[in-house]
Amino acid sequence: MEDTALMASIMGLIVHSGNTKSECMEAIQLAKKGQIEAAKEKIKLANESLIEAHHAQTGLLSQEARGEKVEVSMLLIHAQDHLMNAITFRDLAQEMIELYERIQGE
């Protein structure tokens, strides 16, 4: 993979992972205010961003599986870290929204 394509994949991972985390944070804030349905909509948007991040990651993994070397750099490691944090943050946001929903329903 040429450097520009690799950089585009890495930046895709970072941008879409960051968008996922931002949408999740907004979802938590909405749930805290009692806006559960709006919070769930934000989680849907977060999931869409997460899918885009996974597409970028899958491209890199497919290249490696074809035997094409992917240069591991600090930027690539940083991008993977963003993705893993976004997944964890999304999972926790979903749990928090469910808790707020239960608390507000009582």
Secondary structure as UniProt FT lines:
FT   HELIX           3..32
FT   TURN            33..34
FT   HELIX           36..65
FT   TURN            66..67
FT   HELIX           74..105
//
